[in-house]
């Protein structure tokens, strides 16, 4: 908890919490960039499951660039959110479940679109609910695990 308190009490942590716009800007950037990453993943998974069969998989590979450009914004804005309230996120098991679900979904989708394996349909069936769980888990973080070090 001492490390979390140090992060929270850092100049950046205080600024994120006390700024009239920093936290909200991070939330907006995080939400929009997550939409690009998750939307891309779900579109690719849907195609692998047979939706829009007329769209060649090669065309979907170009969508990876969208996710690739959005991913750094997801990570940076997520870090800003964590630095603002580190104990709330880093002591919550749901935070780690969210990260794991999104990481596995991203890895599966990336692998399947780069070089579709024989198990691509199964991979898409697995990754689609992981995308949804990751997004839902992120949303539920606002309402769970109320460890706050702010007085």
N, C-alpha and C positions, 0 to 999 in steps of 0.2 A: 504494500500500500504506500510505502514511502516513495517509491519510484513514480507511482501514479500521481501522488500528491505533487511531486516535483514537476511532472509534466503539466499538470493542471495549473500550477502556480507560476509556470514559466511566462515570460512576457507574451509569447504567442498564444498560450492558453487563455490568459486573462483577456487579451485583445479579442480573441474569437468570441468569448462569452459576453464581453462588455460592449463590443462594437454594435452599432445600431444596424449594421448590414452584413457583417462577415459570416455569421452562422447561416443566415438566410441565403446568401450568395452561394455558400458551399452546398447547401441543401438543393438549390436550384440546379447547379452544375452537376451534382451527383445524380439527381433524378433524371435529367436530360441525357447525360452520358450513359447511365444505366439503361435507359430506354433504347439507345443505339446498340449497346452490347447485347442486351437480352433480346431485343427485337430481331437483330441479325441472327442470333442463335436459334430463336424459335422459327424464323423463316427458313433457315437451312434445314432444321429438323423436320419441319412440315414437308418440305420438298422431298427429303429422304423417305418420308412415310407415304409419298405418293400424291401429295397436293401439288397442283400446277406441274404435272408431268412434262408439259411442253417446254418448261424452262430447263435448259441444260445445266448440269452441275457445274460446268466450267464457268457459267455466268454467275453462279452463286459464290464461286471462289473470289470474285471481285468484291463481294460484300464483306469479306474478311478485312479488307482495308478500312471499312467503316468501323468495325469493331476495334481494329488495331489503333485507329486514331482516337476513338472514344475511351479506350482502356486507361491511358495515362490520366485522363481527366477523372475517371472513376476513382483511381487510386489516390490521386492528390486531394480531391475533394473529400474522399473518405478519411484520409489522414487528418485533414483539417477538422472534420467532425469528431474524430476520436481525441484529438489534442484538446478540443474544447471541453469534453467531458470524458476523460480517459477511464475513470472507474466505472462509469455507467456501461461503457462498451466492453472493456477488457476483462471485467469480472462476470460478464453475462455469457453463459454457455450458448445461448442463441446466436450471439455474434459469431462464434467460431463455427456453428452449424451453418450459418448463412455463408460465411467465407468458403467453407468446404463444399457446399452444394454448388456455389457459383464456379469455383475452381474446377470441380469435376465436370460440370456441364460445359464449361469453356474448353477444357482439354478434349473431351469427347467430340464436341462439335468441330473443333479445329482439326482434329485427326481425321474425322469422317469426311470433311469437305476437301482436305488436302489430297487424300488418297483413299477413296471410299473402300472400306474393307467389306468382307462378305457379311459382317455383322452390323452394317450401317443402320438397318431398320431397327434392330434391337438397341443400338446405341442411341438412336433418335428417341426411341420410346423411353429410354432411361434418362436422357438429358432434358427432355421437355419438362417433366415434373421437377427436376432439379432447378431449372431456370425459375419456375414458378415458386418453388420453396425458397430460393435465394431472395427473390423480390419480396415475398410475403414475410420472410424472416427479417429482412431489413426494415420493413414497415412496422412490424411488431416490436422492434427494438425500442421504439419511442414509448411503448406502453408496458415494458417489462423491466424487471431487475432495477430497482430504484436505489442502487448504491451511488450516492453523490457525495463528493468531498467538498462541495461548495457550501459555505456557511451563510 
